[in-house]
Amino acid sequence: MNRILRFLQCRVIILLIVVSFTRSVSALSMQFLVTMPPVITKGTVTEFDLFGDGTGSQVFIVILDNSTDLKHYQGLTLWYRVDYIPGSGGGKKKLYEGVSYTFAMAPREKVPPVSSKDFLKKNNHLVKVSLSKTIYKLPDTDPLKVQFLTSQKIPDGKVRYTMKLRCGFKDEEVQTSDHSIVNSSTVELITPGAAASGNPPTEFNTNPLFIWTSDLPPNIYGNDDVYRIRIYKARSGQSMAQAMSGAPVHEAGTKDAQYQIPQGKYRFIPGAVYYWEVIGFVKGVNTTEIKSSPFGFRMAKPINPAFWEVVNALRQIYDEEVLEKIYDYDAEVTIRKNGRVIDIQELRKLVQQIRSGAYSIQSTQVD
């Protein structure tokens, strides 16, 4: 019996320890959610709100949560700071620092999300917590601030946002968010082809590798595409503008500054003219695009004079949409009329009869 009682006492002690531990992990928490993209390739000084003005776009949201705690907290403050870390090296430079007025959190209290625009309005009593005073702001005469304001751009590097939840002089939570700045402006094509003209260069590779250059680094957006390539085919007699006003024959996203059409996706047609362009994605508060100037090229024709004699004869009665279906079948040619083999001269005579209306084409089939 004594052994059983000792066992039950141990069970009670273990349960008390578990309950005590569960209560100890519940406490006041802060979430500091910076809404700017992790990599920014287009943005203005105003959009980043570097100097705590509370103007421009929303930069962050802060959430205070005491909903699982029975403790009453007093003497709380939020300390907000913005730093710039140059990409060329060197230490970080403080751009702004401010502190909220002192506030309290009651047991089971959860504060609705407070945006940066509301937080940075000094003594904004419409929200639970807002800025009380500015502790530091980069002087207008500082060369870095002059550069920021003159260009309205942030040089390549990082912007770091920090929010601290303090109780008296003790940091309860410190959360930071880094955002890489890459200033980009161009996408320039390299190969195949050349700047679009009336006589595009010939491309002999049946599945060319498309290469371009840009100040957008490869894989900069993680899993998201950095570029989009679009390839257009010109129909007979079409200009570049006409060809590129229609739908591309192939379009794909890529994270790198080169692309080759996967096997089986599209086959380039011998003799056809193609135009292509690349769009680079630049990200700030919104995603926008920078576009290359187009390149054009003509796919080389296989050397088979007999085949192309037949194609050129048929070109008088068929448009390019029909003829392109036989370009890939460049081989020895046998022409038949009612089962009888005829030569190219007789085919040309038949074509002229069709053009004059003596005969009409009822159907066309490409096997």
For each residue, the residues with C-beta under 8 A, 3 or more apart:
1: 4 5
2: 5 6
3: 6 7
4: 1 7 8
5: 1 2 8 9
6: 2 3 9 10
7: 3 4 10 11
8: 4 5 11 12
9: 5 6 12 13
10: 6 7 13 14
11: 7 8 14 15
12: 8 9 15 16
13: 9 10 16 17
14: 10 11 17 18
15: 11 12 18 19
16: 12 13 19 20
17: 13 14 20 21
18: 14 15 21 22
19: 15 16 22 23
20: 16 17 23 24
21: 17 18 24 25
22: 18 19 25 26
23: 19 20 26
24: 20 21
25: 21 22
26: 22 23 68 69
27: 66 68 69 71
28: 64 65 66 69 71 73 76 105 165 172
29: 64 65 66 173
30: 62 63 64 65 78 163 165 172 173 175
31: 61 62 63 65 175
32: 60 61 62 161 163 175 177
33: 60 61 62 63
34: 59 60 161 177 179
35: 58 59 60 61
36: 40 43 47 48 59 159 177 179 285
37: 40 179 283 284
38: 178 179 180 222
39: 179 180 182 220 221 222 283
40: 36 37 43 179 180 181 182 283 284
41: 182 183 184 216 220 281 282 283 284
42: 183 184 282 283 284 288
43: 36 40 47 48 153 154 181 284 285
44: 47 48 56 152 153 284
45: 48 50 148 149 152 153 154
46: 49 55 56 57 152
47: 36 43 44 56 57 284 285
48: 36 43 44 45 56 59 154 159
49: 46 52 53 54 55 56 57 59 82 116 120
50: 45 82 84 95 96 138 148 154 159
51: 82 95 96 137 138 145
52: 49 80 82 96 98 120 131 134 137
53: 49 56 120
54: 49 116 117 119 120 121 131
55: 46 49 117
56: 44 46 47 48 49 53 59
57: 46 47 49 285
58: 35 61 115 116 117
59: 34 35 36 48 49 56 116 161
60: 32 33 34 35 115 116 119 161 163 177
61: 31 32 33 35 58 113 114 115 116
62: 30 31 32 33 78 113 114 119 129 163
63: 30 31 33 110 111 112 113 114
64: 28 29 30 105 110 111 128 129 165
65: 28 29 30 31 68 110 111
66: 27 28 29 69 71 73 105 106 107 108 109 110
67: 108 109 110
68: 26 27 65 108
69: 26 27 28 66 107 108
70: 107 108
71: 27 28 66 107
72: 104 105 106 107
73: 28 66 76 104 105 167
74: 104
75: 102 104 167 168
76: 28 73 102 103 104 105 165 166 167 172
77: 99 100 101 102 103 132 165 166
78: 30 62 99 100 119 129 163 164 165 166
79: 97 98 99 100 162 163 164 166
80: 52 96 97 98 99 100 119 120 131 161 162 163 164
81: 94 96 97 98 161 162 163 164
82: 49 50 51 52 94 95 96 97 159 160 161 162
83: 92 93 94 95 159 160 162
84: 50 92 93 95 144 154 157 158 159 160
85: 90 91 92 93 157 158 159 160
86: 89 90 93 155 156 157
87: 155 156 157 158 181
88: 155 156 157
89: 86
90: 85 86
91: 85
92: 83 84 85 160
93: 83 84 85 86 138 144
94: 81 82 83 97 136 138
95: 50 51 82 83 84 137 138 145
96: 50 51 52 80 81 82 134 136 137 138
97: 79 80 81 82 94 134 135 136 137
98: 52 79 80 81 120 131 132 133 134 135
99: 77 78 79 80 131 132 133 135
100: 77 78 79 80 103 119 129 130 131 132
101: 77 123 129 130 131 132
102: 75 76 77 132
103: 76 77 100 128 129
104: 72 73 74 75 76
105: 28 64 66 72 73 76 109 111
106: 66 72 109
107: 66 69 70 71 72
108: 66 67 68 69 70
109: 66 67 105 106
110: 63 64 65 66 67
111: 63 64 65 105 114 128 129
112: 63 128
113: 61 62 63
114: 61 62 63 111 118 119 127 128 129 130
115: 58 60 61 118 119
116: 49 54 58 59 60 61 119 120
117: 54 55 58 120 121
118: 114 115 121 124 126 127 130
119: 54 60 62 78 80 100 114 115 116 124 127 129 130 131
120: 49 52 53 54 80 98 116 117 130 131
121: 54 117 118 124 130 131
122: 130 131 132 133
123: 101 130 131 132
124: 118 119 121 127 130 131
125: 130
126: 118
127: 114 118 119 124 130
128: 64 103 111 112 114
129: 62 64 78 100 101 103 111 114 119
130: 100 101 114 118 119 120 121 122 123 124 125 127
131: 52 54 80 98 99 100 101 119 120 121 122 123 124 134
132: 77 98 99 100 101 102 122 123
133: 98 99 122
134: 52 96 97 98 131 137
135: 97 98 99
136: 94 96 97
137: 51 52 95 96 97 134
138: 50 51 93 94 95 96 142 144 145
139: 142 145
140: 145 146 149
141: 145 146
142: 138 139 145 146
143: 146 147
144: 84 93 138 147 148
145: 51 95 138 139 140 141 142 148 149
146: 140 141 142 143 149 150
147: 143 144 150 151 155
148: 45 50 144 145 151 152 153 154
149: 45 140 145 146 152
150: 146 147
151: 147 148
152: 44 45 46 148 149
153: 43 44 45 148 183
154: 43 45 48 50 84 148 157 159 181 183
155: 86 87 88 147 181 183
156: 86 87 88 181 182 183
157: 84 85 86 87 88 154 180 181
158: 84 85 87 178 179 180 181
159: 36 48 50 82 83 84 85 154 178 179 181
160: 82 83 84 85 92 176 177 178 179
161: 32 34 59 60 80 81 82 176 177 179
162: 79 80 81 82 83 174 175 176 177
163: 30 32 60 62 78 79 80 81 174 175 176
164: 78 79 80 81 171 173 174 175
165: 28 30 64 76 77 78 171 172 173 174
166: 76 77 78 79 169 170 171 172
167: 73 75 76 170 172
168: 75
169: 166
170: 166 167
171: 164 165 166 174
172: 28 30 76 165 166 167
173: 29 30 164 165
174: 162 163 164 165 171
175: 30 31 32 162 163 164
176: 160 161 162 163
177: 32 34 36 60 160 161 162
178: 38 158 159 160
179: 34 36 37 38 39 40 158 159 160 161
180: 38 39 40 157 158
181: 40 43 87 154 155 156 157 158 159
182: 39 40 41 156 215 216 217 220
183: 41 42 153 154 155 156 215
184: 41 42 214 215 216 280 282 290
185: 215 290
186: 214 215 290
187: 212 213 214 216 227 278 279 280 290 291 292
188: 212 213 214 292 293
189: 193 210 211 212 276 277 278 292 293 294 295
190: 211 212 213
191: 208 209 210 211
192: 201 203 205 208 209 210 295 297
193: 189 200 201 203 274 276 295 296 297
194: 197 200 201 295 296 297
195: 293 294 295 296
196: 200 240 275 293 294 295 296
197: 194 200 296
198:
199:
200: 193 194 196 197 273 296 297 298
201: 192 193 194 297 298
202: 297 298 299 300
203: 192 193 208 268 297 298 299 300
204: 300
205: 192 208 209
206: 267 268 299
207: 260 261 263 267 268
208: 191 192 203 205 260 268 297
209: 191 192 205 258 259 260
210: 189 191 192 229 231 258 259 260 276 278
211: 189 190 191 257 258
212: 187 188 189 190 227 257 258 278 292
213: 187 188 190 257
214: 184 186 187 188 227 257 278 280 290
215: 182 183 184 185 186
216: 41 182 184 187 220 226 227 257 280 281 282
217: 182 220 226
218: 226 255 256 257
219: 222 226 255 256
220: 39 41 182 216 217 226
221: 39 224 225 226 255 281 283
222: 38 39 219
223:
224: 221 255 281
225: 221 228 253 254 255 281
226: 216 217 218 219 220 221 254 255 256 280 281
227: 187 212 214 216 253 254 255 256 257 259 278 279 280 281
228: 225 251 252 253 254 278 279 281
229: 210 251 252 254 259 276 277 278 279
230: 248 250 251 276 277 278 279
231: 210 248 249 250 251 261 266 274 275 276
232: 243 244 246 248 249 274 275 276
233: 243 249 269 272 273 274
234: 238 239 240 242 243 272 273 274 275
235: 238 243 319 320 321
236: 319 320
237:
238: 234 235 242 243
239: 234 242 243
240: 196 234 243 244 275 294 296
241: 244 245
242: 234 238 239 245 246
243: 232 233 234 235 238 239 240 246 273 275
244: 232 240 241 275 277 294
245: 241 242
246: 232 242 243
247:
248: 230 231 232 251
249: 231 232 233 266 274
250: 230 231 261 265 266
251: 228 229 230 231 248
252: 228 229 259 261
253: 225 227 228
254: 225 226 227 228 229 258 259
255: 218 219 221 224 225 226 227
256: 218 219 226 227 259
257: 211 212 213 214 216 218 227
258: 209 210 211 212 254
259: 209 210 227 229 252 254 256
260: 207 208 209 210
261: 207 231 250 252 265 266
262: 265
263: 207
264:
265: 250 261 262
266: 231 249 250 261
267: 206 207 328
268: 203 206 207 208 272 274 299
269: 233 272 299 324 327 328
270: 299 300 301 302 327 328 330
271: 298 299 300 301 327
272: 233 234 268 269 298 299 320 324 327
273: 200 233 234 243 296 297 298 299
274: 193 231 232 233 234 249 268 296 297 298 299
275: 196 231 232 234 240 243 244 294 295 296
276: 189 193 210 229 230 231 232 294 295 296
277: 189 229 230 244 291 292 293 294 295
278: 187 189 210 212 214 227 228 229 230 291 292
279: 187 227 228 229 230 289 290 291 292
280: 184 187 214 216 226 227 289 290 291 292
281: 41 216 221 224 225 226 227 228 287 288 289
282: 41 42 184 216 287 288 289 290
283: 37 39 40 41 42 221 287
284: 37 40 41 42 43 44 47 287 288
285: 36 43 47 57
286:
287: 281 282 283 284
288: 42 281 282 284
289: 279 280 281 282
290: 184 185 186 187 214 279 280 282
291: 187 277 278 279 280
292: 187 188 189 212 277 278 279 280 295
293: 188 189 195 196 277
294: 189 195 196 240 244 275 276 277
295: 189 192 193 194 195 196 275 276 277 292
296: 193 194 195 196 197 200 240 273 274 275 276
297: 192 193 194 200 201 202 203 208 273 274
298: 200 201 202 203 271 272 273 274
299: 202 203 206 268 269 270 271 272 273 274
300: 202 203 204 270 271
301: 270 271 308 330
302: 270 307 330
303:
304: 307 308 330 331
305: 308 309
306: 309 310 332 333 344
307: 302 304 310 311 330 331 332 333
308: 301 304 305 311 312
309: 305 306 312 313 344
310: 306 307 313 314 333 335 344 347
311: 307 308 314 315 323 326 327
312: 308 309 315
313: 309 310 316 344 347 348 351
314: 310 311 317 318 323 351
315: 311 312 318 323
316: 313 351 355
317: 314 351 354 355 361
318: 314 315 322 323 364
319: 235 236 322 323
320: 235 236 272 323 324
321: 235 324
322: 318 319 325 364 366
323: 311 314 315 318 319 320 326 327
324: 269 272 320 321 327
325: 322 366
326: 311 323 329 366
327: 269 270 271 272 311 323 324 330
328: 267 269 270
329: 326
330: 270 301 302 304 307 327
331: 304 307
332: 306 307
333: 306 307 310
334: 341
335: 310 341 342 343 344 346 347
336: 339 340 341 342
337: 340 342 346 350
338:
339: 336
340: 336 337
341: 334 335 336
342: 335 336 337 346 347 350
343: 335 346 347
344: 306 309 310 313 335 347 348
345: 348 349
346: 335 337 342 343 349 350
347: 310 313 335 342 343 344 350 351
348: 313 344 345 351 352
349: 345 346 352 353
350: 337 342 346 347 353 354 359
351: 313 314 316 317 347 348 354 355
352: 348 349 355 356
353: 349 350 356 358 359
354: 317 350 351 357 358 359 360 361
355: 316 317 351 352
356: 352 353
357: 354 360
358: 353 354
359: 350 353 354
360: 354 357
361: 317 354 364
362:
363:
364: 318 322 361
365:
366: 322 325 326
367:
